[in-house]
């Protein structure tokens, strides 16, 4: 049975299952059932906060208004957006990840945790008491193996773009040919790699994604994920369950319970409510991946409409009537009602640009580019070795030479080369049977570069424009709104 939720700031009617099957729960089923809807001094990185002032001139809100909080944990930093039921943004802010180190490597667990609570602290105090639901997104296939009793990580996080090629032969031997998990960067490959590497007791372990772990810090119910994040561990969104070939494996006991994105999990933990001033009825909902959240924010509603998220990496999502999954090219599909979000994520993007230019240089040099002129430079900009999509090659080397004398020409060549990768991505989706792309909306930091949009429009041969909302945090806030509505409706 489907329940329709009308999302604000547009005509997007987003249909999600009201009572999704939860798939495999293992020993954690009891923890994922809350009966929720039946019950009424660290280093501080640079922050940016803004707030709107609408309605009541004191706080920008109507009397009795409730607010919905979304947070986006991307590759380079985190953001929050606070919206009302109409989709008006009342506060938003950003945080850079603190550069914590552990044995000369980045301590991502400490950094993400610190950033989560700094974002909560950044929300204006008078608005926190109005927040009734929270959701967040994280990077797809960023994997954390935790102790199933304490929630503490048993291993360092395996990041979204890390390839565990050592596990690929095993995964290919159990999964259907060209399945989404049959790429070294998949969550399942990371799980199998950990399983083969660790000799200690594995009975008390749980697999979580970045978004799941961060949400657990807020609700305390361990072992819950959403079907967008679970896709790359092998969850079948069409059947709403883990497949038999995966459940037959000895490590299937580590798999989390799966719910629809935006499903209430539990109330915000008492100590968090007390410390930060959130209301007692504030609920925490399942999240999604960063690129899905960006798509939800953009509100591309018809087949053929697509969203390119230009952040540290390049992710494309095309609304299609056909489901396409092909690990040979890093292509996979997320479910969205009776349609599919088909796409993939390339390692090219803003991270490469920031290795070469400062933000000020990018702005200054972009102004001097003629976007109607074709660059003769042919690069494949990657921040390090390895590509996921539209070519799945963990050994692909970055190609950023020769470098011309002019920095303007160099930036032009890089921007146009990234646009060519984007064009190849959409062309590949069409060749594999997806709905042909007709229009592209842009989310992420790259949406602010007008010259780049014109370059991409020329290279793609399609209308390209900034999305209605360009931040994934807004999409996460929509999920929080959906969760709150489910509670009101008794779903």
JOWONOR-V931092 format. One record per pair of residues at least 24 apart in sequence whose C-alpha atoms are under 8 Angstrom apart, sorted by the first residue. I is the first residue (numbers start at 1). J is the second residue. D is the distance in whole Angstrom. If there is no record, write none. Layout:
BEGIN
i/j/d
I/J/D
I/J/D
END
This chain:
BEGIN
i/j/d
5/482/7
7/86/8
7/87/8
7/478/7
8/85/7
8/86/5
8/87/5
9/86/7
9/87/6
9/88/8
10/299/7
12/299/6
12/300/8
12/301/6
13/301/8
14/336/8
14/337/7
15/336/7
15/337/5
16/260/8
16/336/7
16/337/5
17/260/7
17/337/7
18/491/7
19/491/8
20/240/7
20/259/7
20/260/6
21/240/6
21/241/7
21/259/7
22/240/7
22/241/7
22/257/6
22/258/5
22/259/5
23/240/6
23/241/4
23/242/6
23/257/7
23/258/6
24/241/7
24/242/6
24/247/8
24/255/7
24/256/7
24/257/6
24/258/7
25/255/7
25/256/6
25/257/5
25/258/8
26/253/6
26/254/8
26/255/7
26/256/8
26/257/8
27/253/8
28/222/8
28/223/6
28/256/8
28/257/7
29/257/7
31/221/6
31/222/7
31/223/8
32/221/6
32/222/8
32/223/7
32/224/6
32/257/7
32/265/7
33/265/8
34/265/7
34/266/6
36/264/7
36/265/7
36/266/6
36/267/7
36/487/8
37/264/8
37/486/7
37/487/4
37/488/7
37/490/6
37/491/7
38/487/8
38/490/7
40/281/7
42/114/8
43/98/7
44/98/7
44/118/8
45/95/7
45/96/6
45/97/7
45/98/6
46/95/6
46/96/6
47/93/7
47/94/6
47/95/5
47/96/7
48/93/5
48/94/5
48/95/7
49/91/7
49/92/6
49/93/4
49/94/7
49/122/7
49/123/8
50/91/6
50/92/6
50/93/6
51/89/8
51/90/5
51/91/4
51/92/6
52/89/7
52/90/5
52/91/6
53/90/7
59/126/8
59/127/8
60/90/7
65/130/7
66/130/5
66/131/6
66/132/6
67/127/8
67/130/6
67/131/5
67/132/6
67/133/7
68/131/6
68/132/6
68/133/5
68/134/6
68/477/6
68/478/8
68/480/6
68/481/6
69/131/7
69/133/6
69/134/5
69/135/7
69/476/8
69/477/5
69/480/6
70/134/6
70/135/5
70/136/5
70/473/5
70/474/6
70/475/7
70/476/4
70/477/4
70/478/7
70/479/8
70/480/7
71/135/7
71/136/4
71/137/6
71/472/8
71/473/5
71/474/8
71/476/6
71/477/7
72/136/6
72/137/5
72/138/6
72/290/7
72/472/6
72/473/5
72/476/7
73/136/7
73/137/6
73/138/5
73/139/7
73/211/8
73/290/7
74/138/6
74/139/6
74/290/6
75/139/7
75/311/8
75/312/6
75/313/8
76/312/7
78/115/7
79/119/7
79/473/6
80/119/7
80/473/5
80/474/8
81/473/5
81/474/6
81/477/6
82/474/8
82/477/7
83/474/8
83/477/7
85/481/7
87/478/8
91/123/7
91/124/8
92/123/8
93/119/8
93/122/7
93/123/8
94/119/8
95/119/7
108/157/7
109/156/8
109/157/7
112/214/8
113/214/7
116/214/7
120/276/7
121/276/7
125/276/8
125/277/7
128/276/7
128/277/6
128/278/5
128/279/8
129/277/6
129/278/5
129/279/5
130/278/7
130/279/7
131/278/6
131/279/7
131/282/6
132/279/7
132/281/6
132/282/4
132/283/6
132/484/7
133/282/5
133/283/5
133/284/6
133/285/7
133/480/5
133/481/7
133/483/7
133/484/6
134/282/8
134/283/6
134/284/5
134/285/6
134/477/7
134/480/5
135/215/8
135/262/7
135/284/6
135/285/5
135/286/6
135/287/5
135/476/6
135/477/6
135/479/6
135/480/5
136/211/6
136/215/7
136/286/8
136/287/5
136/288/7
136/473/7
136/476/5
136/477/7
137/211/5
137/287/5
137/288/5
137/289/5
137/290/5
137/293/7
137/472/8
137/473/7
137/476/6
138/209/8
138/210/6
138/211/5
138/288/7
138/289/5
138/290/5
139/210/7
139/211/8
139/289/6
139/290/5
139/291/8
140/209/8
140/229/6
140/289/5
140/290/7
140/291/8
141/185/7
141/186/6
141/187/5
141/209/7
141/229/7
141/232/6
141/233/8
142/187/7
142/209/6
142/210/6
143/187/6
143/190/7
143/191/8
143/207/7
143/208/6
143/209/5
143/210/6
144/207/6
144/208/5
144/209/6
144/210/7
144/213/8
145/191/8
145/205/7
145/206/6
145/207/5
145/208/6
146/205/6
146/206/5
146/207/6
146/208/7
147/204/6
147/205/5
147/206/6
148/204/5
148/205/5
148/206/5
148/222/7
148/223/8
149/204/7
151/222/7
154/205/8
158/190/7
160/185/7
161/185/6
161/347/7
161/388/8
163/190/8
163/394/7
164/189/6
164/190/6
164/193/6
165/189/7
166/193/7
167/192/6
167/193/5
174/245/6
174/246/8
175/245/7
175/246/8
178/325/7
178/326/5
178/327/5
178/328/6
179/325/6
179/326/6
179/327/5
180/231/8
180/232/6
180/234/7
180/325/6
180/326/6
180/327/5
180/330/7
180/331/7
180/332/6
181/232/5
181/233/6
181/234/6
181/327/7
182/327/6
182/328/8
183/327/6
183/328/8
183/330/7
183/392/7
184/394/8
185/388/8
186/232/5
186/233/7
187/232/5
187/233/5
188/232/7
188/233/4
188/234/7
189/233/8
192/251/8
195/251/7
205/254/6
206/253/8
206/254/4
206/255/6
206/256/7
207/254/5
207/255/6
207/256/6
208/255/8
208/256/7
211/287/6
211/288/7
211/289/8
212/286/8
212/287/7
215/284/7
215/285/8
215/286/8
215/287/8
218/268/6
218/269/6
218/272/7
218/284/7
219/265/7
219/266/5
219/267/6
219/268/5
219/269/5
219/283/8
219/284/6
220/266/8
220/269/7
221/265/7
221/266/7
223/255/8
223/256/5
223/257/6
224/256/5
224/257/5
224/258/6
224/259/7
224/286/8
225/256/6
225/257/6
225/258/5
225/259/6
225/286/6
225/287/8
226/258/5
226/259/5
226/260/5
226/261/5
226/286/6
226/287/6
226/288/6
227/258/6
227/259/6
227/260/6
227/261/7
227/288/8
228/261/7
228/288/6
228/289/6
228/292/8
228/334/6
228/335/8
229/288/6
229/289/6
230/258/7
231/334/7
237/334/7
237/335/6
238/335/7
259/286/7
260/286/7
261/285/8
261/286/5
261/287/5
261/288/6
261/479/7
262/286/5
262/287/6
262/479/4
262/480/6
262/481/8
262/482/6
262/483/5
263/482/8
263/483/5
263/486/8
264/483/5
264/484/8
264/486/8
264/487/8
283/484/8
284/480/8
285/479/8
285/480/6
285/483/6
287/476/7
287/479/7
288/476/8
290/472/6
291/315/6
291/316/8
291/317/8
291/472/7
292/317/8
292/472/8
292/475/8
293/472/5
293/473/7
293/474/7
293/475/4
293/476/6
294/443/6
294/444/8
294/470/7
294/471/6
294/472/4
294/473/8
294/474/8
294/475/6
295/443/8
295/472/8
295/475/7
296/472/8
296/475/5
296/478/8
297/467/8
297/468/7
297/469/5
297/470/7
297/471/7
297/472/6
297/473/8
297/474/6
297/475/4
297/476/8
297/478/8
298/441/7
298/443/7
298/467/5
298/468/5
298/469/5
298/470/6
298/475/8
299/467/8
299/468/7
300/441/8
303/435/7
304/435/6
304/436/6
304/437/4
304/438/5
304/439/7
305/437/6
305/438/6
305/439/5
305/440/6
305/441/8
306/437/7
306/438/8
306/439/6
306/440/5
306/441/6
307/440/5
307/441/5
307/442/6
307/443/7
307/467/8
308/440/7
308/441/6
308/442/5
308/443/6
309/442/6
309/443/5
309/444/5
309/446/8
310/349/6
310/350/7
310/442/7
310/443/6
310/444/5
310/445/6
310/446/5
310/447/7
311/349/6
311/350/6
311/351/8
311/443/8
311/444/5
311/445/5
311/446/6
312/348/8
312/349/5
312/350/4
312/351/4
312/352/8
313/345/7
313/346/6
313/347/5
313/348/5
313/349/4
313/350/6
313/351/7
314/345/6
314/346/5
314/347/6
314/348/6
314/349/5
314/350/8
314/422/8
315/343/7
315/344/6
315/345/4
315/346/6
316/343/5
316/344/6
316/345/6
316/422/8
316/425/8
316/426/8
317/341/6
317/342/6
317/343/5
317/344/7
318/342/5
318/343/6
318/435/8
318/437/7
319/435/7
320/434/6
320/435/5
321/434/7
321/435/6
322/433/7
322/434/6
322/435/7
323/434/7
324/429/8
324/432/7
324/433/7
324/434/7
327/392/8
328/391/8
328/392/6
329/388/7
329/389/6
329/390/5
329/391/5
329/392/5
330/388/6
330/389/5
330/390/6
330/391/7
330/392/6
331/389/7
331/390/8
331/429/8
342/429/8
342/434/7
343/425/8
343/429/7
344/388/8
344/389/6
344/390/7
345/388/7
345/389/6
345/390/8
346/387/6
346/388/5
346/389/5
346/390/7
347/382/6
347/383/7
347/386/8
347/387/6
347/388/7
347/389/8
348/380/8
348/381/6
348/382/5
348/383/7
348/387/8
348/418/7
349/381/8
349/382/8
349/418/7
350/446/7
351/383/6
352/381/6
352/382/6
352/383/5
355/383/7
362/411/8
363/449/8
365/407/7
365/408/5
365/411/7
366/408/7
366/411/8
366/412/8
366/449/8
366/451/6
366/452/8
367/451/7
368/408/7
369/408/6
369/409/8
369/412/6
369/451/7
370/451/8
371/451/6
371/452/7
371/454/6
371/455/5
372/454/7
372/455/7
372/458/7
374/416/8
375/409/8
375/412/7
375/413/5
375/416/7
376/413/7
377/413/5
377/414/8
377/417/8
378/413/7
378/417/6
379/413/7
379/414/6
379/417/6
380/414/8
380/417/6
380/418/7
380/421/8
381/414/7
381/417/7
381/418/7
389/425/7
390/421/7
390/424/7
390/425/5
390/428/7
415/452/7
415/455/8
416/452/8
416/455/6
416/456/7
416/459/8
419/455/7
419/456/5
419/459/7
419/460/8
420/456/8
420/459/7
420/460/8
422/460/8
423/459/7
423/460/5
438/462/7
438/463/8
439/463/5
439/464/6
440/464/5
440/465/7
441/465/5
441/466/5
441/467/5
442/466/5
442/467/5
442/470/7
443/467/6
443/469/7
443/470/4
443/471/6
443/472/8
444/470/6
444/471/6
444/472/8
445/470/8
END
